Amino acid sequence: MYSFMGGGLFCAFVGNILLVVSTATDYWMQYRLSGSYAHQGLWRYCMSNKCYMQTDSIAYWNATRAFMILSGMSCFAGIIAGIMSFSHFSSFERFNRSFAAGIMFFVSTFFVLLAMAIYTGVTVNFLGRRFGDWRFSWSYILGWVALLMTFFAGIFYMCAYRMHECRRGAGPR
């Protein structure tokens, strides 16, 4: 049970770091504009070695930002619940912390999936047609890897929960 929880915490820590890095960096998309390369993230776009804040309030950027932030917060809450699940407080007897951590990691996975789906759909259908020579970049890829890490963290914690429940149910009769 503890090995599943340890693996889940490892995946969650890595996933949370990747979520923060992905959300904060400016390499979600790279494209060629007027003969020079440019790149953009959720907060800024950069052309000719100068970066500018994204001042346009475009709905898909706002939605992607919001879901990435919610995903990071859910993952962090899951990490706290996951760390607490190693301890045995009697005041939390009816509340299974490993189950709560698993649910928080799945919620984080759902939020990052929504963010990535929104960004991918709009980029391919709108921006991809506007810029001829473009590609997704490493910040975007880190978002997908973070999705996998938070998903596996949830799987590990659900396995730990099932092992705990099976042991508790197989106690003395």
C-alpha positions in Angstrom: 0.0 0.0 0.0 2.8 2.5 0.9 4.7 1.7 -2.3 1.6 2.7 -4.3 1.3 5.9 -2.3 5.0 6.7 -2.7 4.7 6.1 -6.5 1.6 8.3 -6.5 3.4 11.1 -4.7 6.3 10.9 -7.0 4.0 11.2 -10.1 2.1 14.0 -8.4 5.2 16.0 -7.5 6.5 15.7 -11.1 3.1 16.4 -12.5 2.6 19.5 -10.4 6.0 20.9 -11.4 5.3 20.2 -15.1 1.9 22.0 -14.7 3.5 25.1 -13.2 6.3 25.1 -15.8 3.9 24.5 -18.7 1.5 27.2 -17.6 4.2 29.8 -16.9 6.4 29.4 -20.0 6.0 31.0 -23.4 6.5 28.1 -25.8 3.1 26.6 -26.4 3.3 27.4 -30.1 6.0 28.5 -32.5 5.4 30.0 -35.9 7.0 32.0 -38.6 5.8 35.6 -39.0 7.2 38.1 -41.5 10.3 35.9 -42.1 11.3 35.6 -38.4 10.4 33.0 -35.8 7.9 33.9 -33.0 6.5 31.9 -30.1 3.6 32.3 -27.7 2.4 31.0 -24.4 -0.7 31.6 -22.4 0.5 34.9 -21.0 3.0 36.4 -23.5 4.0 36.2 -27.2 7.5 36.9 -28.4 8.7 38.2 -31.7 12.2 39.3 -32.7 13.7 38.6 -29.3 11.1 40.9 -27.6 8.2 39.6 -25.5 4.8 41.3 -25.1 2.0 40.6 -22.7 -1.2 39.1 -24.2 -3.5 41.9 -23.6 -6.4 40.5 -25.6 -9.0 38.9 -23.5 -9.7 35.9 -25.8 -12.0 33.3 -24.4 -9.9 30.2 -25.2 -6.8 31.7 -23.6 -8.7 32.6 -20.5 -10.3 29.1 -20.4 -6.9 27.4 -20.9 -5.3 29.6 -18.2 -8.1 29.0 -15.8 -8.1 25.2 -16.3 -4.3 25.0 -16.0 -4.4 27.0 -12.7 -7.2 24.9 -11.4 -5.4 21.7 -12.3 -2.3 22.8 -10.5 -4.3 23.7 -7.4 -6.1 20.4 -7.5 -2.8 18.5 -7.8 -1.4 20.5 -4.9 -4.4 19.6 -2.7 -4.0 16.0 -3.7 -0.3 16.1 -2.7 -1.3 17.5 0.7 -3.9 14.8 1.1 -1.4 12.2 -0.2 1.2 13.2 2.4 -1.4 13.2 5.1 -2.4 9.6 4.1 0.9 8.4 5.4 -0.1 9.4 9.0 -2.8 7.8 11.1 -4.8 10.5 12.8 -7.8 9.0 14.7 -9.8 12.2 14.1 -9.9 11.3 10.4 -11.1 7.7 10.9 -14.1 8.0 8.6 -12.3 10.0 6.0 -9.9 8.0 3.8 -7.1 10.4 2.7 -5.7 8.1 0.1 -9.1 8.0 -1.6 -9.4 11.8 -1.4 -5.9 12.2 -2.8 -6.8 9.9 -5.7 -9.9 11.9 -6.5 -8.0 15.2 -6.4 -5.4 13.8 -8.9 -8.2 12.7 -11.2 -9.8 16.1 -10.9 -6.5 17.7 -11.8 -6.2 15.3 -14.8 -9.7 16.4 -15.9 -8.9 20.1 -15.6 -5.6 19.8 -17.6 -7.4 17.6 -20.2 -10.0 20.4 -20.6 -7.2 23.0 -20.9 -5.2 21.1 -23.5 -8.3 20.2 -25.5 -9.5 23.8 -25.7 -6.0 25.0 -26.6 -5.5 22.3 -29.2 -8.9 22.7 -30.8 -8.7 26.4 -31.2 -5.1 26.4 -32.3 -5.6 23.8 -35.0 -8.8 25.3 -36.3 -8.1 29.0 -36.0 -4.4 29.9 -35.5 -3.1 26.9 -37.5 -4.9 28.3 -40.6 -3.7 31.8 -40.0 0.0 30.9 -39.8 1.3 28.6 -42.5 4.5 27.4 -40.8 3.6 26.6 -37.2 4.0 23.8 -34.6 3.2 23.1 -31.0 6.3 23.6 -28.8 7.7 22.2 -25.6 5.5 24.0 -23.0 2.5 22.5 -24.7 4.1 19.0 -24.6 4.8 19.4 -20.9 1.1 20.0 -20.4 0.3 16.6 -21.9 3.0 14.9 -19.9 1.6 16.6 -16.8 -1.8 15.1 -17.7 -0.3 11.6 -17.7 1.6 12.1 -14.5 -1.5 13.3 -12.6 -3.5 10.5 -14.1 -1.0 7.9 -12.9 -0.9 9.5 -9.5 -4.6 9.0 -9.2 -4.3 5.4 -10.3 -1.6 4.7 -7.7 -3.7 6.3 -4.9 -6.8 4.4 -5.9 -4.8 1.1 -5.9 -3.5 2.1 -2.4 -7.1 2.8 -1.3 -8.3 -0.6 -2.6 -5.4 -2.4 -0.9 -6.3 -0.6 2.4 -10.0 -1.5 2.0 -9.2 -5.2 1.2 -6.9 -5.4 4.3 -9.5 -3.7 6.5 -12.2 -6.0 5.3 -10.1 -9.2 5.8 -9.4 -8.4 9.5 -10.3 -10.7 12.4 -13.9 -11.9 12.5 
